[in-house]
Amino acid sequence: MVLNKTKFTTEITLRPDDIDLNNHLHSSKYMDYVLFARYDQMERCYGFSMEQFVSAGYSWVMTDCFMQFKRPLFLNDMAEVTTWVEELNKNNVEVHFLITNKKTKKRSCGGWFKYAMIDLATQRSTQIPAEIIQKYSI
């Protein structure tokens, strides 16, 4: 399957409760930011929201992830979270991401997440339907 690997970006303003004792974005929040961006982009960019997945009887479960931290983000920074589908096969998808500081354009964190599609009725991995593969292949 040929993927265009189109990149989409979501902006997120850091909040006070996202900041850790070192006065920068807590490492666990980077994962939250990627998940928020994907949720936003599923509907806005791919035209298939998470609610539509659930209504169709599907969901995604994370199976693997890799995150590499480069520079901290601080309170009042604006993060740009860019994601794209790097690989897509019969029952999982690999989503790559890059989080940058909007003002400086410098990389803060990058990496990837792998998700398996599950059938909500059985809670087991299932093949990704052709119509979803088509939407994610942009």
N, CA, C and O of each residue as an XYZ file, in Angstrom:
552
protein
N       0.828     -1.178      0.000
C       0.000      0.000      0.000
C       0.877      1.248      0.000
O       1.863      1.324      0.733
N       0.514      2.211     -0.818
C       1.260      3.460     -0.915
C       0.614      4.487     -0.001
O      -0.581      4.762     -0.109
N       1.405      5.051      0.896
C       0.931      6.110      1.788
C       1.540      7.431      1.355
O       2.725      7.492      1.028
N       0.745      8.480      1.350
C       1.268      9.815      1.040
C       1.965     10.444      2.234
O       2.726     11.400      2.083
N       1.705      9.907      3.424
C       2.327     10.380      4.666
C       2.112     11.884      4.875
O       3.023     12.613      5.266
N       0.879     12.320      4.602
C       0.519     13.716      4.794
C       0.631     14.073      6.269
O       0.155     13.336      7.133
N       1.260     15.203      6.549
C       1.465     15.654      7.924
C       0.400     16.679      8.300
O       0.070     17.571      7.519
N      -0.127     16.533      9.511
C      -1.124     17.446     10.047
C      -0.631     17.981     11.383
O       0.051     17.278     12.130
N      -0.982     19.237     11.681
C      -0.492     19.890     12.893
C      -1.646     20.409     13.734
O      -2.619     20.960     13.218
N      -1.516     20.223     15.035
C      -2.451     20.735     16.033
C      -1.657     21.588     17.015
O      -0.579     21.189     17.457
N      -2.189     22.763     17.358
C      -1.526     23.642     18.324
C      -2.122     23.428     19.708
O      -3.334     23.278     19.866
N      -1.236     23.419     20.713
C      -1.655     23.233     22.100
C      -0.889     24.229     22.965
O       0.339     24.292     22.905
N      -1.612     25.006     23.769
C      -0.980     25.924     24.724
C      -0.735     25.177     26.025
O      -1.647     24.549     26.563
N       0.480     25.241     26.532
C       0.794     24.582     27.790
C       0.000     25.224     28.917
O      -0.199     26.439     28.947
N      -0.449     24.386     29.840
C      -1.251     24.846     30.963
C      -0.447     24.706     32.254
O       0.483     23.902     32.314
N      -0.789     25.473     33.284
C      -0.054     25.371     34.559
C      -0.004     23.966     35.133
O       1.012     23.574     35.707
N      -1.088     23.195     34.989
C      -1.093     21.846     35.554
C      -0.317     20.843     34.699
O      -0.219     19.673     35.070
N       0.235     21.275     33.562
C       1.093     20.425     32.729
C       2.567     20.531     33.138
O       3.399     19.757     32.665
N       2.884     21.475     34.002
C       4.273     21.797     34.354
C       4.724     20.966     35.552
O       3.965     20.765     36.500
N       5.972     20.483     35.500
C       6.496     19.653     36.581
C       7.334     20.471     37.567
O       7.396     21.696     37.467
N       7.970     19.793     38.508
C       8.776     20.468     39.531
C      10.007     21.175     38.966
O      10.576     22.044     39.626
N      10.420     20.813     37.760
C      11.561     21.461     37.115
C      11.135     22.676     36.288
O      11.940     23.265     35.567
N       9.861     23.035     36.405
C       9.305     24.213     35.749
C       9.206     24.087     34.229
O       9.221     25.090     33.516
N       9.107     22.858     33.741
C       8.849     22.654     32.311
C       7.822     21.540     32.135
O       7.413     20.899     33.104
N       7.414     21.318     30.895
C       6.371     20.341     30.600
C       6.775     18.960     31.119
O       7.860     18.467     30.809
N       5.903     18.348     31.901
C       6.167     17.016     32.435
C       6.226     16.007     31.288
O       5.448     16.098     30.338
N       7.132     15.062     31.374
C       7.346     14.100     30.284
C       6.081     13.325     29.925
O       5.880     12.997     28.755
N       5.237     13.029     30.887
C       4.017     12.279     30.602
C       3.037     13.083     29.746
O       2.198     12.498     29.061
N       3.128     14.388     29.776
C       2.205     15.246     29.023
C       2.470     15.193     27.521
O       1.567     15.453     26.727
N       3.690     14.860     27.124
C       3.982     14.755     25.699
C       3.100     13.683     25.056
O       2.589     13.868     23.952
N       2.931     12.568     25.753
C       2.067     11.511     25.246
C       0.626     12.013     25.166
O      -0.067     11.760     24.180
N       0.176     12.720     26.199
C      -1.170     13.284     26.181
C      -1.358     14.228     25.000
O      -2.411     14.230     24.362
N      -0.342     15.027     24.711
C      -0.444     15.993     23.616
C      -0.568     15.288     22.262
O      -1.334     15.720     21.400
N       0.183     14.213     22.082
C       0.082     13.462     20.825
C      -1.310     12.832     20.714
O      -1.925     12.870     19.648
N      -1.801     12.263     21.797
C      -3.124     11.654     21.767
C      -4.199     12.702     21.492
O      -5.137     12.434     20.741
N      -4.080     13.883     22.081
C      -5.026     14.970     21.810
C      -4.971     15.371     20.336
O      -6.007     15.554     19.697
N      -3.754     15.506     19.804
C      -3.593     15.894     18.395
C      -4.214     14.853     17.477
O      -4.894     15.212     16.516
N      -3.997     13.579     17.751
C      -4.578     12.533     16.909
C      -6.104     12.570     16.973
O      -6.776     12.414     15.954
N      -6.640     12.773     18.156
C      -8.091     12.857     18.306
C      -8.636     14.005     17.466
O      -9.630     13.844     16.757
N      -7.986     15.161     17.543
C      -8.358     16.327     16.736
C      -8.225     16.030     15.250
O      -9.133     16.329     14.474
N      -7.119     15.453     14.852
C      -6.818     15.234     13.438
C      -7.655     14.117     12.816
O      -7.926     14.145     11.616
N      -8.066     13.138     13.617
C      -8.907     12.061     13.079
C     -10.167     12.650     12.460
O     -10.572     12.247     11.369
N     -10.780     13.591     13.143
C     -12.008     14.200     12.619
C     -11.690     15.304     11.615
O     -12.212     15.299     10.500
N     -10.845     16.242     12.000
C     -10.586     17.439     11.190
C      -9.849     17.138      9.891
O     -10.134     17.755      8.865
N      -8.917     16.210      9.918
C      -8.040     15.984      8.763
C      -8.351     14.699      7.993
O      -8.266     14.676      6.765
N      -8.711     13.634      8.708
C      -8.986     12.352      8.046
C     -10.468     12.148      7.769
O     -10.842     11.283      6.977
N     -11.323     12.952      8.426
C     -12.756     12.833      8.180
C     -13.387     11.595      8.785
O     -14.419     11.125      8.305
N     -12.770     11.054      9.849
C     -13.323      9.879     10.517
C     -12.982      9.994     12.000
O     -11.901      9.592     12.430
N     -13.909     10.545     12.775
C     -13.658     10.842     14.186
C     -13.591      9.578     15.038
O     -13.995      8.496     14.612
N     -13.074      9.744     16.240
C     -13.018      8.621     17.169
C     -14.429      8.142     17.502
O     -14.650      6.945     17.687
N     -15.383      9.070     17.579
C     -16.774      8.681     17.827
C     -17.299      7.789     16.707
O     -18.071      6.865     16.960
N     -16.883      8.061     15.469
C     -17.298      7.222     14.350
C     -16.677      5.830     14.440
O     -17.326      4.836     14.114
N     -15.409      5.758     14.886
C     -14.783      4.447     15.097
C     -15.602      3.637     16.103
O     -15.926      2.473     15.865
N     -15.928      4.272     17.229
C     -16.666      3.585     18.286
C     -18.055      3.171     17.793
O     -18.501      2.055     18.058
N     -18.738      4.069     17.074
C     -20.063      3.738     16.528
C     -19.998      2.560     15.565
O     -20.942      1.776     15.463
N     -18.876      2.443     14.860
C     -18.694      1.325     13.919
C     -18.230      0.050     14.626
O     -18.086     -0.995     13.992
N     -17.995      0.135     15.948
C     -17.599     -1.045     16.715
C     -16.103     -1.257     16.818
O     -15.650     -2.359     17.126
N     -15.319     -0.192     16.558
C     -13.851     -0.289     16.572
C     -13.233      0.697     17.553
O     -13.858      1.670     17.975
N     -11.999      0.413     17.895
C     -11.187      1.356     18.659
C      -9.721      1.047     18.369
O      -9.401      0.097     17.655
N      -8.846      1.860     18.934
C      -7.406      1.681     18.784
C      -6.786      1.429     20.144
O      -7.174      2.058     21.128
N      -5.833      0.522     20.210
C      -5.090      0.230     21.427
C      -3.606      0.384     21.113
O      -3.104     -0.176     20.139
N      -2.914      1.150     21.948
C      -1.480      1.341     21.744
C      -0.735      0.051     22.083
O      -0.966     -0.556     23.128
N       0.164     -0.359     21.184
C       0.951     -1.570     21.419
C       2.425     -1.272     21.678
O       3.088     -2.017     22.401
N       2.942     -0.195     21.099
C       4.348      0.177     21.258
C       4.465      1.689     21.144
O       3.626      2.350     20.531
N       5.529      2.227     21.751
C       5.800      3.644     21.537
C       7.286      3.930     21.758
O       7.987      3.192     22.451
N       7.733      5.011     21.154
C       9.099      5.506     21.318
C       9.021      7.021     21.356
O       8.385      7.637     20.500
N       9.672      7.626     22.355
C       9.706      9.079     22.475
C      11.139      9.512     22.754
O      11.816      8.940     23.608
N      11.592     10.524     22.030
C      12.931     11.067     22.233
C      12.798     12.551     22.555
O      12.307     13.336     21.743
N      13.247     12.923     23.759
C      13.133     14.293     24.230
C      14.396     15.081     23.883
O      15.509     14.605     24.106
N      14.219     16.296     23.331
C      15.350     17.134     22.915
C      15.466     18.423     23.724
O      16.527     18.729     24.266
N      14.362     19.179     23.802
C      14.359     20.470     24.484
C      13.074     20.594     25.287
O      12.033     20.090     24.866
N      13.130     21.256     26.435
C      11.915     21.411     27.233
C      10.977     22.468     26.654
O      11.391     23.373     25.929
N       9.721     22.320     26.995
C       8.716     23.350     26.747
C       8.342     23.932     28.104
O       8.350     23.223     29.110
N       8.015     25.218     28.132
C       7.741     25.917     29.380
C       6.329     26.494     29.389
O       5.679     26.601     28.349
N       5.868     26.863     30.581
C       4.563     27.471     30.739
C       4.404     28.627     29.764
O       5.323     29.426     29.578
N       3.245     28.710     29.151
C       2.889     29.737     28.160
C       3.494     29.500     26.784
O       3.239     30.279     25.866
N       4.289     28.447     26.616
C       4.735     28.077     25.268
C       3.535     27.521     24.508
O       2.578     27.029     25.105
N       3.603     27.605     23.206
C       2.612     26.976     22.332
C       3.325     25.817     21.646
O       4.339     26.008     20.976
N       2.786     24.620     21.821
C       3.356     23.435     21.182
C       2.651     23.200     19.856
O       1.434     23.354     19.757
N       3.411     22.832     18.848
C       2.859     22.372     17.586
C       3.108     20.873     17.512
O       4.253     20.421     17.521
N       2.034     20.117     17.440
C       2.125     18.661     17.402
C       1.781     18.207     15.986
O       0.635     18.297     15.545
N       2.801     17.720     15.289
C       2.639     17.262     13.914
C       2.677     15.745     13.906
O       3.577     15.136     14.485
N       1.693     15.134     13.245
C       1.644     13.675     13.160
C       1.400     13.249     11.720
O       0.895     14.013     10.898
N       1.774     12.011     11.443
C       1.507     11.417     10.131
C       1.532      9.897     10.261
O       2.173      9.343     11.154
N       0.820      9.239      9.353
C       0.792      7.783      9.318
C       2.008      7.331      8.515
O       2.095      7.569      7.310
N       2.934      6.684      9.193
C       4.168      6.210      8.564
C       3.987      4.828      7.949
O       4.485      4.559      6.855
N       3.270      3.948      8.657
C       3.018      2.588      8.162
C       1.586      2.192      8.488
O       1.023      2.590      9.508
N       1.030      1.415      7.610
C      -0.336      0.929      7.789
C      -0.392     -0.468      7.204
O      -0.090     -0.663      6.027
N      -0.783     -1.454      8.026
C      -0.943     -2.799      7.491
C      -2.314     -3.334      7.870
O      -3.191     -2.559      8.254
N      -2.516     -4.621      7.772
C      -3.869     -5.163      7.882
C      -4.554     -4.925      9.230
O      -5.780     -4.829      9.275
N      -3.799     -4.828     10.327
C      -4.486     -4.588     11.597
C      -3.787     -3.605     12.535
O      -4.172     -3.490     13.699
N      -2.764     -2.892     12.048
C      -2.190     -1.851     12.906
C      -1.647     -0.689     12.088
O      -1.451     -0.778     10.876
N      -1.418      0.389     12.794
C      -0.947      1.621     12.182
C       0.196      2.178     13.025
O       0.156      2.118     14.254
N       1.214      2.720     12.356
C       2.329      3.364     13.043
C       2.249      4.857     12.749
O       2.373      5.291     11.604
N       2.040      5.628     13.807
C       1.901      7.075     13.704
C       3.172      7.726     14.237
O       3.564      7.492     15.380
N       3.810      8.538     13.412
C       4.992      9.285     13.839
C       4.568     10.690     14.253
O       3.549     11.206     13.794
N       5.364     11.296     15.126
C       5.015     12.630     15.589
C       6.268     13.469     15.830
O       7.372     12.957     16.017
N       6.045     14.764     15.818
C       7.070     15.754     16.135
C       6.392     16.866     16.918
O       5.388     17.421     16.472
N       6.935     17.192     18.083
C       6.414     18.301     18.883
C       7.469     19.397     18.881
O       8.613     19.175     19.279
N       7.073     20.575     18.431
C       7.990     21.713     18.367
C       7.419     22.883     19.150
O       6.219     22.954     19.415
N       8.308     23.794     19.512
C       7.920     25.059     20.112
C       7.492     25.967     18.965
O       8.285     26.237     18.063
N       6.256     26.439     18.988
C       5.747     27.244     17.873
C       6.590     28.496     17.643
O       6.838     28.874     16.498
N       7.028     29.136     18.713
C       7.775     30.393     18.593
C       9.159     30.174     18.010
O       9.572     30.908     17.112
N       9.886     29.172     18.506
C      11.279     28.967     18.086
C      11.414     27.997     16.920
O      12.448     27.954     16.253
N      10.353     27.212     16.676
C      10.355     26.160     15.645
C      11.351     25.038     15.953
O      11.669     24.235     15.075
N      11.839     24.979     17.185
C      12.798     23.949     17.565
C      12.078     22.721     18.105
O      11.037     22.816     18.755
N      12.667     21.569     17.812
C      12.111     20.282     18.220
C      12.220     20.122     19.734
O      13.264     20.370     20.336
N      11.118     19.703     20.319
C      11.087     19.382     21.731
C      11.082     17.867     21.947
O      11.769     17.349     22.828
N      10.293     17.169     21.124
C      10.160     15.724     21.275
C       9.709     15.133     19.943
O       8.995     15.778     19.175
N      10.126     13.925     19.686
C       9.687     13.218     18.491
C       9.628     11.739     18.778
O      10.168     11.270     19.781
N       8.970     10.998     17.895
C       8.902      9.556     18.084
C       7.765      8.948     17.303
O       7.355      9.469     16.265
N       7.253      7.828     17.815
C       6.171      7.117     17.143
C       5.353      6.299     18.130
O       5.809      5.948     19.218
N       4.128      6.011     17.707
C       3.217      5.134     18.436
C       2.686      4.104     17.452
O       2.403      4.425     16.298
N       2.552      2.875     17.908
C       1.878      1.844     17.115
C       0.558      1.525     17.800
O       0.485      1.365     19.018
N      -0.483      1.438     16.979
C      -1.819      1.131     17.470
C      -2.368     -0.080     16.724
O      -2.200     -0.209     15.511
N      -3.019     -0.954     17.459
C      -3.745     -2.072     16.848
C      -5.222     -1.715     16.848
O      -5.729     -1.139     17.810
N      -5.908     -2.059     15.768
C      -7.352     -1.874     15.725
C      -7.986     -3.036     16.450
O      -7.609     -4.191     16.251
N      -8.962     -2.719     17.303
C      -9.678     -3.779     18.005
C     -11.165     -3.703     17.698
O     -11.714     -2.638     17.416
N     -11.793     -4.861     17.763
C     -13.238     -4.990     17.660
C     -13.761     -4.810     19.090
O     -13.401     -5.574     19.985
N     -14.602     -3.808     19.299
C     -15.086     -3.523     20.650
C     -15.933     -4.662     21.227
O     -15.963     -4.847     22.444
N     -16.608     -5.415     20.386
C     -17.448     -6.523     20.873
C     -16.603     -7.654     21.442
O     -16.975     -8.267     22.443
N     -15.467     -7.932     20.807
C     -14.627     -9.052     21.245
C     -13.402     -8.610     22.046
O     -12.772     -9.417     22.730
N     -13.070     -7.307     21.950
C     -11.861     -6.754     22.572
C     -10.590     -7.414     22.033
O      -9.578     -7.496     22.729
N     -10.657     -7.881     20.790
C      -9.519     -8.526     20.147
C      -9.118     -7.742     18.910
O      -9.914     -7.005     18.329
N      -7.866     -7.920     18.525
C      -7.350     -7.282     17.318
C      -8.162     -7.731     16.107
O      -8.596     -8.880     16.020
N      -8.356     -6.800     15.174
C      -9.113     -7.107     13.973
C      -8.505     -6.379     12.781
O      -7.731     -5.437     12.947
N      -8.854     -6.815     11.602
C      -8.348     -6.157     10.397
C      -8.987     -4.787     10.241
O     -10.161     -4.590     10.554
N      -8.186     -3.840      9.748
C      -8.674     -2.492      9.496
C      -9.512     -2.528      8.221
O      -9.029     -2.976      7.181
N     -10.765     -2.063      8.284
C     -11.620     -2.065      7.094
C     -11.041     -1.200      5.968
O     -10.340     -0.219      6.214
N     -11.350     -1.586      4.742
C     -10.816     -0.902      3.559
C     -11.126      0.582      3.549
O     -10.283      1.377      3.134
N     -12.323      0.984      3.999
C     -12.679      2.401      3.979
C     -11.834      3.223      4.959
O     -11.575      4.401      4.716
N     -11.415      2.618      6.040
C     -10.546      3.305      7.001
C      -9.116      3.361      6.443
O      -8.442      4.382      6.575
N      -8.665      2.297      5.838
C      -7.344      2.304      5.201
C      -7.288      3.405      4.160
O      -6.289      4.118      4.065
N      -8.339      3.552      3.385
C      -8.374      4.599      2.355
C      -8.268      5.986      2.981
O      -7.523      6.824      2.474
N      -8.984      6.250      4.057
C      -8.942      7.555      4.725
C      -7.550      7.851      5.289
O      -7.084      8.988      5.225
N      -6.895      6.843      5.835
C      -5.575      7.029      6.453
C      -4.431      7.033      5.449
O      -3.287      7.296      5.817
N      -4.724      6.748      4.202
C      -3.676      6.679      3.177
C      -3.389      8.018      2.510
O      -2.599      8.081      1.568
N      -4.012      9.076      2.979
C      -3.811     10.399      2.356
C      -2.436     10.955      2.665
O      -2.100     12.053      2.223
